[in-house]
């Protein structure tokens, strides 16, 4: 999948969720927040370092494990979902 298509899917999912949970927001506000979140999510999964944790794409690369020894996540996804 091309990154532009992936980002568009993310943006659409965010827009639908925001519209459903916050029906009073103006369309321009929904579009702005959806775009901002899509860029952030896309960047995270395409190699950005966020909060000191590397993207799994780079962090789990077996060729250079020493580069990412200190870049493992501190919490599991389950822990994040329960916050």
ROVEXTI-439626 format. One record per residue: residue number from 1; residue in three letters; y, z, x of N, C-alpha, C, O in turn. Coordinates in pm, 1 decimal, m for minus. Last residue first. Layout:
N
pos->NUM code->ALA nY->Y nZ->Z nX->X caY->Y caZ->Z caX->X cY->Y cZ->Z cX->X oY->Y oZ->Z oX->X
...
***
This chain:
83
pos->83 code->UNK nY->270.1 nZ->3009.3 nX->m576.5 caY->400.4 caZ->3077.2 caX->m555.2 cY->490.8 cZ->3059.9 cX->m674.2 oY->603.4 oZ->3109.7 oX->m674.0
pos->82 code->UNK nY->39.9 nZ->2864.6 nX->m599.8 caY->43.9 caZ->2994.4 caX->m667.5 cY->176.7 cZ->3066.6 cX->m650.3 oY->194.2 oZ->3175.5 oX->m704.8
pos->81 code->UNK nY->71.0 nZ->2643.2 nX->m440.3 caY->68.0 caZ->2622.7 caX->m585.1 cY->81.6 cZ->2755.0 cX->m660.6 oY->129.9 oZ->2756.6 oX->m773.8
pos->80 code->UNK nY->47.9 nZ->2755.8 nX->m187.0 caY->176.8 caZ->2700.6 caX->m228.6 cY->182.6 cZ->2683.9 cX->m380.2 oY->286.6 oZ->2707.7 oX->m441.7
pos->79 code->UNK nY->m223.2 nZ->2823.4 nX->m182.2 caY->m121.6 caZ->2928.2 caX->m171.9 cY->14.3 cZ->2879.0 cX->m220.1 oY->87.4 oZ->2952.5 oX->m286.5
pos->78 code->UNK nY->m336.8 nZ->2567.4 nX->m195.6 caY->m362.7 caZ->2663.1 caX->m303.2 cY->m258.6 cZ->2774.6 cX->m303.5 oY->m210.9 oZ->2816.1 oX->m409.1
pos->77 code->UNK nY->m267.2 nZ->2460.2 nX->47.8 caY->m204.8 caZ->2404.9 caX->m73.2 cY->m222.8 cZ->2500.9 cX->m189.9 oY->m133.7 oZ->2514.3 oX->m273.8
pos->76 code->UNK nY->m222.6 nZ->2730.3 nX->284.7 caY->m302.7 caZ->2626.6 caX->219.0 cY->m226.2 cZ->2575.6 cX->96.8 oY->m132.7 oZ->2639.9 oX->49.1
pos->75 code->UNK nY->14.8 nZ->2782.6 nX->547.5 caY->m37.6 caZ->2812.0 caX->414.2 cY->m124.6 cZ->2697.6 cX->366.9 oY->m103.3 oZ->2582.3 oX->404.3
pos->74 code->UNK nY->94.0 nZ->2686.6 nX->789.9 caY->67.3 caZ->2829.8 caX->783.3 cY->4.1 cZ->2870.4 cX->650.0 oY->m53.4 oZ->2978.7 oX->639.0
pos->73 code->UNK nY->m14.6 nZ->2381.7 nX->945.6 caY->47.5 caZ->2455.1 caX->835.5 cY->4.7 cZ->2601.1 cX->834.5 oY->m107.1 oZ->2634.6 oX->873.5
pos->72 code->UNK nY->34.1 nZ->2322.9 nX->1297.5 caY->m53.7 caZ->2333.3 caX->1181.4 cY->16.1 cZ->2412.5 cX->1070.6 oY->97.0 oZ->2500.8 oX->1099.1
pos->71 code->UNK nY->157.9 nZ->2298.9 nX->1540.3 caY->219.2 caZ->2232.0 caX->1424.5 cY->130.4 cZ->2233.8 cX->1301.8 oY->150.0 oZ->2153.5 oX->1210.6
pos->70 code->UNK nY->58.3 nZ->2369.3 nX->1783.0 caY->143.1 caZ->2467.0 caX->1713.3 cY->207.1 cZ->2409.7 cX->1587.4 oY->301.6 oZ->2468.0 oX->1534.2
pos->69 code->UNK nY->m86.3 nZ->2137.9 nX->1858.7 caY->m152.7 caZ->2267.7 caX->1846.6 cY->m72.5 cZ->2367.8 cX->1764.1 oY->m129.2 oZ->2442.6 oX->1684.5
pos->68 code->UNK nY->m4.0 nZ->1878.8 nX->1904.4 caY->19.7 caZ->1936.9 caX->1772.8 cY->m47.8 cZ->2071.4 cX->1751.9 oY->m64.9 oZ->2114.4 oX->1637.9
pos->67 code->UNK nY->m75.7 nZ->1790.6 nX->2152.5 caY->63.3 caZ->1771.8 caX->2111.2 cY->95.9 cZ->1851.1 cX->1985.4 oY->211.6 oZ->1886.7 oX->1962.8
pos->66 code->UNK nY->m348.0 nZ->1820.9 nX->2170.5 caY->m263.2 caZ->1919.1 caX->2239.5 cY->m116.3 cZ->1906.3 cX->2199.4 oY->m40.6 oZ->2002.6 oX->2211.7
pos->65 code->UNK nY->m462.8 nZ->1598.1 nX->2049.9 caY->m457.6 caZ->1725.2 caX->1974.9 cY->m365.6 cZ->1828.7 cX->2040.0 oY->m311.3 oZ->1915.0 oX->1971.0
pos->64 code->UNK nY->m456.1 nZ->1300.3 nX->2062.0 caY->m363.9 caZ->1389.5 caX->2132.7 cY->m353.8 cZ->1524.6 cX->2062.6 oY->m244.8 oZ->1562.3 oX->2019.6
pos->63 code->UNK nY->m657.7 nZ->1172.7 nX->1914.6 caY->m627.7 caZ->1125.9 caX->2049.9 cY->m542.0 cZ->1222.9 cX->2130.3 oY->m553.0 oZ->1228.1 oX->2252.8
pos->62 code->UNK nY->m691.7 nZ->1252.1 nX->1649.2 caY->m778.6 caZ->1311.5 caX->1751.4 cY->m744.3 cZ->1270.7 cX->1894.7 oY->m797.8 oZ->1329.8 oX->1988.5
pos->61 code->UNK nY->m442.5 nZ->1344.2 nX->1431.5 caY->m483.3 caZ->1234.9 caX->1520.3 cY->m566.0 cZ->1292.2 cX->1635.2 oY->m514.8 oZ->1373.7 oX->1711.9
pos->60 code->UNK nY->m330.9 nZ->1529.1 nX->1266.3 caY->m476.6 caZ->1522.5 caX->1271.4 cY->m528.4 cZ->1406.8 cX->1355.9 oY->m647.4 oZ->1375.5 oX->1351.3
pos->59 code->UNK nY->m55.7 nZ->1482.8 nX->1290.0 caY->m111.9 caZ->1610.7 caX->1331.1 cY->m262.9 cZ->1604.7 cX->1350.3 oY->m316.6 oZ->1668.4 oX->1440.8
pos->58 code->UNK nY->m2.9 nZ->1235.1 nX->1173.3 caY->8.1 caZ->1251.9 caX->1317.8 cY->m64.5 cZ->1376.2 cX->1364.5 oY->m128.8 oZ->1374.1 oX->1469.4
pos->57 code->UNK nY->m71.8 nZ->1273.7 nX->904.4 caY->m100.3 caZ->1145.2 caX->967.9 cY->m97.3 cZ->1159.5 cX->1120.1 oY->m181.5 oZ->1101.4 oX->1188.7
pos->56 code->UNK nY->29.3 nZ->1519.7 nX->827.6 caY->m113.4 caZ->1507.9 caX->856.8 cY->m149.4 cZ->1377.3 cX->926.9 oY->m247.6 oZ->1371.8 oX->1000.9
pos->55 code->UNK nY->335.1 nZ->1593.5 nX->996.8 caY->265.7 caZ->1520.7 caX->892.4 cY->118.2 cZ->1510.7 cX->927.8 oY->84.1 oZ->1495.0 oX->1045.0
pos->54 code->UNK nY->383.9 nZ->1925.6 nX->1130.9 caY->375.7 caZ->1780.4 caX->1142.2 cY->306.9 cZ->1720.0 cX->1021.5 oY->230.0 oZ->1786.8 oX->952.4
pos->53 code->UNK nY->603.8 nZ->2179.2 nX->1062.6 caY->467.4 caZ->2133.3 caX->1040.8 cY->468.1 cZ->1981.1 cX->1045.5 oY->543.3 oZ->1916.0 oX->973.0
pos->52 code->UNK nY->866.5 nZ->2259.1 nX->1070.3 caY->783.4 caZ->2286.9 caX->1187.1 cY->638.1 cZ->2247.1 cX->1171.9 oY->556.5 oZ->2277.7 oX->1258.8
pos->51 code->UNK nY->977.9 nZ->2160.4 nX->833.7 caY->959.0 caZ->2304.0 caX->850.5 cY->862.1 cZ->2337.7 cX->962.7 oY->784.7 oZ->2432.8 oX->952.4
pos->50 code->UNK nY->839.1 nZ->1854.0 nX->896.6 caY->912.6 caZ->1932.0 caX->797.8 cY->877.3 cZ->2078.2 cX->817.2 oY->759.8 oZ->2115.0 oX->817.1
pos->49 code->UNK nY->843.6 nZ->1555.1 nX->1055.9 caY->816.0 caZ->1696.7 caX->1080.3 cY->903.2 cZ->1774.5 cX->982.6 oY->1025.8 oZ->1763.1 oX->984.9
pos->48 code->UNK nY->715.0 nZ->1253.1 nX->912.5 caY->825.4 caZ->1342.3 caX->945.3 cY->775.2 cZ->1484.8 cX->969.5 oY->676.5 oZ->1528.2 oX->910.1
pos->47 code->UNK nY->514.8 nZ->1069.2 nX->835.0 caY->530.3 caZ->1108.4 caX->973.6 cY->643.2 cZ->1201.9 cX->1008.3 oY->665.3 oZ->1227.9 oX->1126.5
pos->46 code->UNK nY->485.6 nZ->1008.0 nX->568.4 caY->487.7 caZ->898.4 caX->664.4 cY->533.2 cZ->942.7 cX->802.2 oY->585.3 oZ->861.6 oX->878.8
pos->45 code->UNK nY->509.9 nZ->1234.5 nX->420.1 caY->376.9 caZ->1176.8 caX->433.1 cY->372.3 cZ->1059.7 cX->529.7 oY->263.7 oZ->1016.8 oX->568.8
pos->44 code->UNK nY->784.9 nZ->1282.2 nX->444.3 caY->687.7 caZ->1383.7 caX->484.3 cY->550.7 cZ->1322.9 cX->507.4 oY->483.0 oZ->1356.7 oX->604.5
pos->43 code->UNK nY->900.8 nZ->1056.2 nX->332.9 caY->921.1 caZ->1086.5 caX->474.9 cY->817.5 cZ->1185.1 cX->524.9 oY->767.8 oZ->1172.0 oX->636.8
pos->42 code->UNK nY->820.8 nZ->1089.5 nX->65.9 caY->777.4 caZ->973.1 caX->142.7 cY->790.1 cZ->999.9 cX->292.1 oY->698.9 oZ->969.0 oX->368.8
pos->41 code->UNK nY->963.0 nZ->1319.2 nX->m0.8 caY->816.7 caZ->1318.7 caX->m6.4 cY->761.7 cZ->1204.5 cX->77.6 oY->665.7 oZ->1222.8 oX->152.5
pos->40 code->UNK nY->1229.2 nZ->1226.9 nX->34.3 caY->1178.9 caZ->1343.2 caX->108.6 cY->1026.1 cZ->1345.2 cX->111.8 oY->966.7 oZ->1370.4 oX->216.7
pos->39 code->UNK nY->1243.1 nZ->1010.8 nX->m144.6 caY->1268.8 caZ->989.5 caX->m1.5 cY->1210.2 cZ->1103.8 cX->80.3 oY->1148.2 oZ->1080.5 oX->184.1
pos->38 code->UNK nY->1192.9 nZ->1145.6 nX->m385.3 caY->1102.3 caZ->1039.4 caX->m339.5 cY->1120.5 cZ->1012.3 cX->m191.3 oY->1022.3 oZ->992.6 oX->m119.7
pos->37 code->UNK nY->1416.1 nZ->1315.9 nX->m403.6 caY->1282.0 caZ->1371.6 caX->m385.8 cY->1183.3 cZ->1266.2 cX->m336.2 oY->1098.4 oZ->1296.5 oX->m252.4
pos->36 code->UNK nY->1621.6 nZ->1123.9 nX->m436.4 caY->1624.5 caZ->1220.0 caX->m325.2 cY->1485.6 cZ->1278.4 cX->m298.4 oY->1443.3 oZ->1288.8 oX->m183.3
pos->35 code->UNK nY->1539.8 nZ->994.8 nX->m673.3 caY->1553.2 caZ->920.3 caX->m547.7 cY->1549.5 cZ->1014.2 cX->m428.4 oY->1481.4 oZ->986.5 oX->m329.6
pos->34 code->UNK nY->1550.6 nZ->1205.4 nX->m856.6 caY->1424.8 caZ->1134.0 caX->m832.8 cY->1428.9 cZ->1057.5 cX->m701.5 oY->1330.9 oZ->1056.3 oX->m627.0
pos->33 code->UNK nY->1820.7 nZ->1273.3 nX->m852.2 caY->1722.8 caZ->1371.2 caX->m804.5 cY->1589.5 cZ->1302.4 cX->m775.3 oY->1522.2 oZ->1337.8 oX->m678.5
pos->32 code->UNK nY->1933.0 nZ->1030.9 nX->m952.1 caY->1973.1 caZ->1085.5 caX->m822.2 cY->1868.6 cZ->1182.0 cX->m767.4 oY->1831.8 oZ->1174.0 oX->m650.2
pos->31 code->UNK nY->1811.7 nZ->1001.5 nX->m1205.4 caY->1792.8 caZ->900.4 caX->m1101.2 cY->1826.0 cZ->954.8 cX->m962.9 oY->1754.2 oZ->927.4 oX->m866.7
pos->30 code->UNK nY->1910.6 nZ->1227.5 nX->m1335.5 caY->1766.3 caZ->1210.6 caX->m1319.0 cY->1738.8 cZ->1111.6 cX->m1206.4 oY->1652.5 oZ->1135.3 oX->m1121.9
pos->29 code->UNK nY->2182.8 nZ->1165.6 nX->m1335.1 caY->2134.7 caZ->1285.5 caX->m1265.7 cY->1984.9 cZ->1275.4 cX->m1238.5 oY->1938.5 oZ->1311.1 oX->m1130.2
pos->28 code->UNK nY->2183.8 nZ->938.0 nX->m1494.4 caY->2228.5 caZ->926.7 caX->m1355.2 cY->2182.7 cZ->1047.6 cX->m1273.1 oY->2148.0 oZ->1033.8 oX->m1155.8
pos->27 code->UNK nY->2096.9 nZ->1036.6 nX->m1745.8 caY->2013.2 caZ->944.2 caX->m1667.3 cY->2054.9 cZ->932.6 cX->m1521.1 oY->1969.6 oZ->918.8 oX->m1433.4
pos->26 code->UNK nY->2154.6 nZ->1389.6 nX->m1781.2 caY->2200.6 caZ->1252.3 caX->m1794.4 cY->2113.6 cZ->1161.8 cX->m1706.4 oY->2062.4 oZ->1206.3 oX->m1603.7
pos->25 code->UNK nY->1936.2 nZ->1632.1 nX->m1926.9 caY->2003.2 caZ->1572.5 caX->m1810.5 cY->2043.0 cZ->1428.5 cX->m1837.9 oY->1973.6 oZ->1355.4 oX->m1908.7
pos->24 code->UNK nY->1787.4 nZ->1731.8 nX->m2136.4 caY->1932.4 caZ->1725.4 caX->m2151.9 cY->2006.5 cZ->1661.6 cX->m2035.4 oY->2127.2 oZ->1639.1 oX->m2044.0
pos->23 code->UNK nY->1517.5 nZ->1756.1 nX->m2072.6 caY->1561.5 caZ->1641.6 caX->m2153.2 cY->1713.6 cZ->1628.6 cX->m2166.0 oY->1762.5 oZ->1522.0 oX->m2203.5
pos->22 code->UNK nY->1339.5 nZ->1855.2 nX->m1847.0 caY->1483.6 caZ->1877.3 caX->m1863.1 cY->1544.7 cZ->1762.3 cX->m1943.1 oY->1616.5 oZ->1679.7 oX->m1886.8
pos->21 code->UNK nY->1073.2 nZ->1775.7 nX->m1858.4 caY->1103.8 caZ->1918.8 caX->m1846.9 cY->1250.7 cZ->1950.8 cX->m1873.6 oY->1283.1 oZ->2061.0 oX->m1917.7
pos->20 code->UNK nY->1089.9 nZ->1492.9 nX->m1882.2 caY->1008.9 caZ->1571.5 caX->m1975.5 cY->1050.6 cZ->1718.6 cX->m1975.4 oY->1062.1 oZ->1779.5 oX->m2081.9
pos->19 code->UNK nY->1251.4 nZ->1417.4 nX->m1666.7 caY->1292.8 caZ->1384.7 caX->m1804.0 cY->1219.1 cZ->1471.0 cX->m1906.6 oY->1277.8 oZ->1516.3 oX->m2004.8
pos->18 code->UNK nY->1088.7 nZ->1507.8 nX->m1456.8 caY->1221.7 caZ->1566.3 caX->m1477.0 cY->1270.3 cZ->1539.4 cX->m1619.1 oY->1324.2 oZ->1628.8 oX->m1684.4
pos->17 code->UNK nY->862.1 nZ->1340.8 nX->m1485.2 caY->848.9 caZ->1486.5 caX->m1493.5 cY->983.4 cZ->1553.0 cX->m1522.0 oY->990.6 oZ->1645.1 oX->m1603.3
pos->16 code->UNK nY->974.7 nZ->1086.4 nX->m1448.7 caY->905.0 caZ->1120.0 caX->m1573.6 cY->893.3 cZ->1270.8 cX->m1591.4 oY->912.9 oZ->1322.2 oX->m1701.5
pos->15 code->UNK nY->1078.2 nZ->1107.7 nX->m1186.6 caY->1166.5 caZ->1080.6 caX->m1300.5 cY->1100.7 cZ->1121.4 cX->m1432.1 oY->1164.3 oZ->1183.8 oX->m1517.0
pos->14 code->UNK nY->840.2 nZ->1146.6 nX->m1040.2 caY->943.1 caZ->1250.6 caX->m1042.9 cY->1034.6 cZ->1230.8 cX->m1163.0 oY->1065.5 oZ->1326.7 oX->m1233.7
pos->13 code->UNK nY->710.0 nZ->901.2 nX->m1083.9 caY->646.2 caZ->1026.7 caX->m1124.8 cY->748.7 cZ->1139.1 cX->m1135.5 oY->744.3 oZ->1218.2 oX->m1229.7
pos->12 code->UNK nY->898.9 nZ->725.8 nX->m969.4 caY->864.9 caZ->715.8 caX->m1111.8 cY->800.7 cZ->844.4 cX->m1161.9 oY->833.6 oZ->891.7 oX->m1270.7
pos->11 code->UNK nY->891.5 nZ->805.0 nX->m700.3 caY->1016.4 caZ->814.3 caX->m775.8 cY->988.3 cZ->811.9 cX->m925.9 oY->1048.3 oZ->888.6 oX->m1001.2
pos->10 code->UNK nY->628.2 nZ->739.2 nX->m633.8 caY->673.3 caZ->878.9 caX->m625.4 cY->797.0 cZ->897.5 cX->m713.1 oY->806.2 oZ->993.2 oX->m790.0
pos->9 code->UNK nY->639.4 nZ->459.7 nX->m664.9 caY->547.4 caZ->540.3 caX->m745.4 cY->591.8 cZ->686.0 cX->m748.5 oY->592.5 oZ->748.8 oX->m854.4
pos->8 code->UNK nY->827.7 nZ->399.2 nX->m464.8 caY->859.6 caZ->369.2 caX->m605.4 cY->768.5 cZ->449.6 cX->m698.7 oY->814.7 oZ->501.9 oX->m800.2
pos->7 code->UNK nY->687.4 nZ->466.9 nX->m236.7 caY->807.9 caZ->541.8 caX->m269.2 cY->847.2 cZ->519.4 cX->m415.5 oY->894.6 oZ->611.5 oX->m481.9
pos->6 code->UNK nY->487.4 nZ->267.6 nX->m251.1 caY->450.9 caZ->409.6 caX->m252.8 cY->570.1 cZ->494.7 cX->m294.6 oY->556.5 oZ->584.3 oX->m377.9
pos->5 code->UNK nY->644.0 nZ->41.5 nX->m219.1 caY->569.8 caZ->60.1 caX->m343.9 cY->532.4 cZ->207.2 cX->m360.4 oY->544.2 oZ->263.9 oX->m469.0
pos->4 code->UNK nY->736.7 nZ->82.0 nX->39.5 caY->833.6 caZ->70.4 caX->m70.1 cY->765.9 cZ->91.2 cX->m205.0 oY->824.0 oZ->151.8 oX->m295.0
pos->3 code->UNK nY->504.0 nZ->84.0 nX->194.7 caY->579.7 caZ->208.2 caX->177.7 cY->680.8 cZ->199.5 cX->63.7 oY->707.7 oZ->299.9 oX->m2.2
pos->2 code->UNK nY->218.5 nZ->m80.2 nX->53.2 caY->344.2 caZ->m83.5 caX->127.2 cY->425.8 cZ->41.0 cX->96.8 oY->417.9 oZ->96.7 oX->m12.7
pos->1 code->UNK nY->m117.9 nZ->0.0 nX->84.7 caY->0.0 caZ->0.0 caX->0.0 cY->124.2 cZ->0.0 cX->89.2 oY->131.2 oZ->72.7 oX->188.3
***
